[in-house]
Amino acid sequence: MQIAQPFYFRPFQLVHFSLESPSARTKEVELAGIRRELAERMREIIIAQGATAITAQQQNSTPTGQPTTTQSQTALLYSASASRLFLHGVASNRIWLILATIYGLSQQGMLGELLDRLRASVFQNISASSYALMIWIPAIMLGLLCVSGVLSLLRYYDYALRNEEGRLSSTAGMLNLREEALKKEKVTGLVFRQTVIGRPFDLWSLLVRQAASTNTNPVLTAPFMVPGLRQSEFTLANQVMNGVAPLPSLQGVSPAMRRIFWIRLLLPLLLLLMILGWLWGMTDWRTASVALLMPLLAVMIHLRWIHWAWALDDEKMWVRHGLLGRTVDCFPIRLVQHVCLQQNPYQRRHGLATLLLTLPQGTIIIPFMAFSTASDIANRVLYVAESANSHRL
């Protein structure tokens, strides 16, 4: 549920109201240009209906004679400074979006002609001197990163996350003031993301996941994101989703994953390198390109393997993966809907398996685990899921 107020709506006290259920493909209700009082009233009615249903459920599950308790307090959980929000934009890897916007503008009228002249001037200077190339490319990349940081600052300006009577509420925005709300009972998982640019700054973003009917890009479509987190602030996860302990020590997957991918990918490249060397010689640029690609690919396989890790406690499971950046998924094992163990011939020969856990928001994969460990986790997850009172189909 979101209430957005662009700057051109503010003088008229108008807002844009939208509502989306967890399993919806798109927003089910969108009302643009309505009075703010009406939007807030609709939000309160929807929240009150949900609170009434929760209270009735608690009364049915509470033994006779015992009073039921309700929460009516509002607490500030997290707020981000302007410097954090700027760095979040720099680290969010949105350069390709900025480039696509510039390309789209370059195709239109007088603005397109102006951009064409600027581009021609830049390339003329670059062609005039090789030193200009060394200056212009870093300058352009730095400028795009700064633009990304400014856009993030405008989008998440004065960000604040609150806990209001069992629901999460966030406010942010400079030109477009947005208020988003999400019931904590609808949360099905958390995703911590860190890009390669965010690693030197220890910057993460937190995506609050709900059940979704389709697997979409959470960075672009997630309605609820907490920007600019430090790893020391991961304790916020316990306030967003109850029962989440601090990030535990994670167990890596088998080194056989790295070994098998080295064999499958590097051996064909080695054969190709020998053929190219025989045809054109080892000093040819095509042969040299393949020779340089092999160590780069070996390092990428190693990074992919070393980032795969997992941890399991009484109620939650953590799964980490990534290449240059990192992603950490956290979810309650009681919400697992389907468990699958897969083995290819190599894994069967070495006592390994790939574990697939299907959740309301998508599928989590843990490759190259010991088969005994994967079987124990699968049995435990199935037992917890089937015996949970609040299991969701």
Residue pairs with C-beta under 8 A, 6 or more apart in sequence:
1 18
1 19
1 20
1 43
1 46
1 180
1 181
1 182
2 16
2 17
2 18
2 19
2 178
2 179
2 180
2 181
2 223
3 15
3 16
3 17
3 36
3 39
3 40
3 43
3 178
3 179
3 180
4 15
4 16
4 18
4 173
4 176
4 177
4 178
4 179
5 14
5 15
5 16
5 36
5 173
5 176
5 177
5 178
6 16
6 175
6 176
6 177
7 175
7 176
9 15
9 16
9 33
10 177
13 35
13 36
13 37
14 33
14 34
14 35
14 36
15 34
15 35
15 36
15 39
16 30
16 31
16 32
16 33
17 29
17 30
17 31
17 32
17 34
17 39
17 42
17 43
18 27
18 29
18 30
18 31
19 27
19 28
19 29
19 30
19 46
20 26
20 27
20 28
20 29
20 223
21 28
22 186
22 188
22 210
22 211
22 212
22 360
23 211
23 212
23 213
23 360
24 213
25 213
25 214
31 39
43 181
47 165
47 167
47 181
50 183
51 70
51 165
51 166
54 166
54 185
55 68
55 70
58 68
59 68
62 68
70 165
71 165
71 166
72 165
73 165
74 162
74 163
74 164
74 165
75 162
75 163
76 160
76 161
76 162
77 161
77 162
77 163
77 168
77 236
77 239
77 240
78 160
78 161
78 226
78 229
78 233
78 236
79 159
79 160
79 161
80 88
80 156
80 159
80 227
80 228
81 228
82 153
82 157
84 203
84 227
84 228
85 152
85 153
85 156
85 157
85 159
85 227
85 228
86 149
86 150
86 152
86 153
87 149
87 198
87 201
87 203
87 228
88 149
88 152
88 156
88 198
88 203
88 205
88 227
88 228
89 148
89 149
89 150
89 151
89 152
89 153
89 155
90 145
90 146
90 148
90 149
90 152
90 197
91 194
91 195
91 197
91 198
91 201
91 203
92 148
92 152
92 195
92 198
92 205
92 219
93 195
93 196
93 197
94 148
94 151
94 152
95 141
95 144
95 145
95 148
98 144
98 147
98 148
98 151
99 144
102 115
105 111
105 112
105 115
106 112
106 115
106 116
106 119
122 136
125 132
125 136
126 132
126 133
126 136
145 197
152 227
153 174
154 173
154 174
154 175
155 172
155 173
155 174
155 176
156 172
156 173
156 227
156 228
157 172
157 173
157 174
158 171
158 172
158 173
158 174
159 170
159 171
159 172
159 226
159 227
159 228
160 170
160 171
160 172
161 168
161 169
161 170
161 226
161 236
162 168
162 169
162 170
163 169
163 184
163 239
164 181
166 183
166 184
166 185
167 181
167 182
167 183
167 184
168 181
168 182
168 183
168 184
168 187
168 208
168 224
168 240
169 179
169 180
169 181
169 182
170 178
170 179
170 180
170 181
170 224
170 226
171 177
171 178
171 179
171 180
172 178
180 223
180 224
182 208
182 210
182 223
182 224
184 240
184 241
184 242
186 210
186 211
187 208
187 209
187 210
187 240
187 241
188 209
188 210
188 211
188 331
188 332
188 335
188 359
188 360
188 361
188 392
189 209
189 241
189 329
189 330
189 331
189 332
189 335
189 359
189 361
190 206
190 207
190 208
190 209
190 237
190 240
190 241
190 244
190 329
190 330
190 331
191 206
191 207
191 209
191 218
191 327
191 328
191 329
191 330
192 204
192 205
192 206
192 207
192 229
192 234
192 237
192 327
192 328
192 330
193 204
193 205
193 206
193 207
193 219
193 325
193 326
193 327
193 328
194 203
194 204
194 205
194 322
194 325
194 326
194 327
195 324
195 325
196 324
196 325
198 204
198 325
199 325
199 326
202 230
202 231
203 228
203 229
203 230
204 229
204 230
204 231
204 234
205 225
205 226
205 227
205 228
205 229
206 225
206 226
206 229
206 236
206 237
206 240
207 218
207 219
207 222
207 224
207 225
208 222
208 224
208 225
208 226
208 240
208 241
209 218
209 222
209 331
209 361
210 223
210 224
210 360
210 361
211 360
211 361
211 392
212 360
212 361
212 362
215 362
215 363
226 236
226 240
229 236
231 247
234 246
234 247
235 246
237 244
237 330
238 244
238 245
241 330
241 332
243 315
243 316
243 332
244 316
244 330
245 313
245 316
247 318
247 328
248 311
248 313
248 318
249 311
250 309
250 310
250 311
250 318
250 320
251 309
251 310
251 311
252 305
252 306
252 308
252 309
253 305
253 308
253 309
253 310
253 366
253 367
253 368
253 369
254 350
254 352
254 368
254 369
254 370
255 305
256 346
256 347
256 350
256 352
256 368
257 305
257 308
257 367
257 368
258 301
258 302
258 305
260 346
261 301
261 304
261 305
262 298
262 301
265 297
265 301
266 294
266 297
266 298
269 290
269 293
269 294
269 297
270 294
272 290
273 287
273 290
273 291
273 294
276 284
276 286
276 287
276 290
277 287
280 286
280 287
281 287
282 288
282 291
300 323
303 323
303 324
304 322
304 323
307 320
307 321
307 322
307 323
307 326
308 320
308 321
308 366
308 367
308 368
309 319
309 320
310 317
310 318
310 319
310 320
310 366
310 369
311 317
311 318
312 318
312 333
312 377
312 380
315 332
315 333
315 334
315 384
316 330
316 331
316 332
316 333
317 330
317 331
317 333
317 357
317 364
317 381
318 328
318 329
318 330
319 328
319 329
319 364
319 366
320 326
320 327
320 328
320 329
321 327
329 364
331 359
331 361
331 364
333 380
333 381
333 384
333 385
334 384
334 385
334 388
334 390
334 391
335 359
335 360
335 385
335 391
335 392
336 357
336 358
336 359
336 381
336 382
336 384
336 385
337 358
337 359
337 360
337 385
337 392
337 393
338 356
338 357
338 358
339 355
339 356
339 357
339 358
339 378
339 381
339 382
340 355
340 356
340 358
341 353
341 354
341 355
341 356
341 371
341 374
341 375
341 378
342 353
342 354
342 356
343 352
343 353
343 354
343 371
346 352
347 353
347 354
347 368
347 371
351 370
351 371
351 372
352 368
352 369
352 370
352 371
353 369
353 370
353 371
353 374
353 375
354 365
354 366
354 367
354 368
354 369
354 374
355 365
355 366
355 369
355 374
355 377
355 378
356 363
356 364
356 365
357 363
357 364
357 365
357 366
357 381
360 392
366 374
369 377
385 391
